Amino acid sequence: MTEPSAAPLSRVPDEAQIREALRNVIDPELGMNIVALGLIYRIDVTADKVLIDLTMTSPACPMGDMIMEDVERTLSEMLPSGVSFEAQLVWEPPWNPSMMDASAKAHFGWTPD
């Protein structure tokens, strides 16, 4: 008896799977993944397209191009052929530390005023 195989390569990953894959994209200045930092604002998935809105911690982020390249590489590697993607850099709402998840807040010692 053979074990069941993973989802076929032709299947479009869902939002949770894409979010999990994006945890491999690290902001090199902060040493933390972009999901934990709260930089992913939206993930929309359809049968043939994935749209992601993300931001940086600052419009002057010197690593922004590198992070965007890592996002695009991650999506290219995980999406089946025929599924396109668009990663849009947005600035509204402006990022702030309250957008981080609990683990990132604890790591950086951030507590709200």
C-alpha positions as a Markdown table, in Angstrom:
| # | Residue | x | y | z |
|---|---|---|---|---|
| 1 | Met | 0.0 | 0.0 | 0.0 |
| 2 | Thr | 1.4 | 3.4 | -0.9 |
| 3 | Glu | 1.1 | 6.4 | 1.3 |
| 4 | Pro | -1.1 | 9.3 | 0.1 |
| 5 | Ser | 0.9 | 11.8 | -1.8 |
| 6 | Ala | 1.0 | 15.5 | -1.1 |
| 7 | Ala | -1.4 | 17.8 | -2.9 |
| 8 | Pro | -0.9 | 17.7 | -6.6 |
| 9 | Leu | 1.4 | 20.3 | -8.1 |
| 10 | Ser | -1.5 | 21.7 | -10.1 |
| 11 | Arg | -3.5 | 22.6 | -7.0 |
| 12 | Val | -3.4 | 26.3 | -6.0 |
| 13 | Pro | -2.2 | 26.7 | -2.4 |
| 14 | Asp | -4.7 | 28.4 | -0.1 |
| 15 | Glu | -4.1 | 31.6 | 1.9 |
| 16 | Ala | -2.8 | 29.7 | 4.9 |
| 17 | Gln | -0.2 | 27.8 | 2.9 |
| 18 | Ile | 1.0 | 30.9 | 1.2 |
| 19 | Arg | 1.3 | 32.7 | 4.5 |
| 20 | Glu | 3.2 | 29.8 | 5.9 |
| 21 | Ala | 5.6 | 29.8 | 2.9 |
| 22 | Leu | 6.1 | 33.6 | 3.3 |
| 23 | Arg | 7.4 | 32.9 | 6.9 |
| 24 | Asn | 10.6 | 31.9 | 5.0 |
| 25 | Val | 11.1 | 35.5 | 3.9 |
| 26 | Ile | 13.3 | 37.2 | 6.5 |
| 27 | Asp | 13.7 | 40.9 | 7.0 |
| 28 | Pro | 17.5 | 40.9 | 7.2 |
| 29 | Glu | 17.7 | 44.0 | 9.3 |
| 30 | Leu | 15.4 | 42.6 | 11.9 |
| 31 | Gly | 16.2 | 38.9 | 11.6 |
| 32 | Met | 12.5 | 38.0 | 11.7 |
| 33 | Asn | 10.1 | 36.8 | 9.1 |
| 34 | Ile | 7.8 | 39.2 | 7.3 |
| 35 | Val | 4.6 | 37.4 | 8.5 |
| 36 | Ala | 5.5 | 37.7 | 12.2 |
| 37 | Leu | 6.5 | 41.3 | 11.6 |
| 38 | Gly | 3.0 | 42.0 | 10.3 |
| 39 | Leu | 4.2 | 43.1 | 6.9 |
| 40 | Ile | 1.6 | 41.0 | 5.0 |
| 41 | Tyr | -1.6 | 43.0 | 4.7 |
| 42 | Arg | -3.6 | 40.9 | 2.2 |
| 43 | Ile | -3.5 | 37.5 | 0.4 |
| 44 | Asp | -6.1 | 36.9 | -2.2 |
| 45 | Val | -6.2 | 33.6 | -4.0 |
| 46 | Thr | -8.2 | 32.6 | -7.0 |
| 47 | Ala | -8.0 | 29.6 | -9.3 |
| 48 | Asp | -5.4 | 31.4 | -11.5 |
| 49 | Lys | -3.9 | 34.3 | -9.6 |
| 50 | Val | -2.5 | 35.2 | -6.2 |
| 51 | Leu | -2.4 | 38.8 | -5.1 |
| 52 | Ile | -0.4 | 39.9 | -2.1 |
| 53 | Asp | -0.3 | 43.4 | -0.5 |
| 54 | Leu | 2.7 | 43.9 | 1.8 |
| 55 | Thr | 4.6 | 46.8 | 3.3 |
| 56 | Met | 7.9 | 47.5 | 4.9 |
| 57 | Thr | 8.6 | 48.8 | 8.3 |
| 58 | Ser | 9.6 | 52.1 | 6.7 |
| 59 | Pro | 9.4 | 53.6 | 3.3 |
| 60 | Ala | 13.1 | 54.1 | 3.5 |
| 61 | Cys | 13.8 | 50.4 | 4.2 |
| 62 | Pro | 17.2 | 49.7 | 2.5 |
| 63 | Met | 16.3 | 46.0 | 2.2 |
| 64 | Gly | 12.9 | 46.5 | 0.5 |
| 65 | Asp | 14.1 | 45.3 | -2.9 |
| 66 | Met | 15.7 | 42.2 | -1.5 |
| 67 | Ile | 12.6 | 41.4 | 0.5 |
| 68 | Met | 10.4 | 41.8 | -2.6 |
| 69 | Glu | 12.7 | 39.6 | -4.6 |
| 70 | Asp | 12.5 | 36.9 | -1.8 |
| 71 | Val | 8.7 | 37.1 | -1.8 |
| 72 | Glu | 8.6 | 36.7 | -5.6 |
| 73 | Arg | 11.0 | 33.8 | -5.5 |
| 74 | Thr | 9.0 | 32.1 | -2.8 |
| 75 | Leu | 5.8 | 32.5 | -4.8 |
| 76 | Ser | 7.4 | 31.4 | -8.1 |
| 77 | Glu | 8.6 | 28.2 | -6.4 |
| 78 | Met | 5.4 | 27.2 | -4.8 |
| 79 | Leu | 2.7 | 28.1 | -7.3 |
| 80 | Pro | 1.8 | 25.7 | -10.1 |
| 81 | Ser | 2.3 | 26.7 | -13.7 |
| 82 | Gly | -0.6 | 28.7 | -15.1 |
| 83 | Val | -1.1 | 30.6 | -11.8 |
| 84 | Ser | 0.2 | 34.1 | -11.8 |
| 85 | Phe | 1.0 | 36.3 | -8.9 |
| 86 | Glu | 1.4 | 39.9 | -8.0 |
| 87 | Ala | 3.1 | 41.2 | -4.9 |
| 88 | Gln | 2.2 | 44.9 | -4.4 |
| 89 | Leu | 4.1 | 47.1 | -2.1 |
| 90 | Val | 1.7 | 49.4 | -0.2 |
| 91 | Trp | 2.1 | 52.1 | 2.4 |
| 92 | Glu | -1.4 | 52.4 | 3.8 |
| 93 | Pro | -1.9 | 51.8 | 6.5 |
| 94 | Pro | 1.5 | 52.7 | 7.7 |
| 95 | Trp | 3.2 | 49.8 | 9.5 |
| 96 | Asn | 3.7 | 50.1 | 13.3 |
| 97 | Pro | 4.9 | 47.7 | 15.9 |
| 98 | Ser | 1.4 | 46.8 | 17.1 |
| 99 | Met | 1.0 | 44.9 | 13.8 |
| 100 | Met | 3.6 | 42.3 | 14.8 |
| 101 | Asp | 2.4 | 38.9 | 16.1 |
| 102 | Ala | 2.9 | 38.0 | 19.8 |
| 103 | Ser | 6.2 | 36.2 | 19.2 |
| 104 | Ala | 7.7 | 39.2 | 17.4 |
| 105 | Lys | 6.5 | 41.6 | 20.1 |
| 106 | Ala | 8.0 | 39.4 | 22.8 |
| 107 | His | 11.2 | 39.0 | 20.9 |
| 108 | Phe | 11.6 | 42.8 | 20.5 |
| 109 | Gly | 10.3 | 43.6 | 24.0 |
| 110 | Trp | 7.5 | 45.7 | 22.5 |
| 111 | Thr | 4.6 | 46.6 | 24.8 |
| 112 | Pro | 1.9 | 49.2 | 24.0 |
| 113 | Asp | 1.9 | 52.4 | 25.9 |
